[in-house]
Amino acid sequence: MKLYRYLTGPDDNSFCMRVSAALNQGWALYGGPTLSFNGVQTIAGQAIIKEVDGEFSHDLDLSSL
């Protein structure tokens, strides 16, 4: 099955570490990053995808795969 996640957070080291951790868990970048400004800070976003065995269920915990 194909899985999709969209990571978001302040554009800081913590966000980059979350994306790096996902890449090292077998996720792949899907498209380029996005940036927005909420009036206080810059918010980054990055779509990631992963293909795994099994069948899709709405009960999946994507962060654990």
Buried (B, 14 or more C-beta within 10 A) or exposed (E): EEBEBEBEBEBEEEBBEBBEEBEEEEBEEEEEBEEEEEEEEEBBBBBBEBEEEEEEEEEBEEEEB
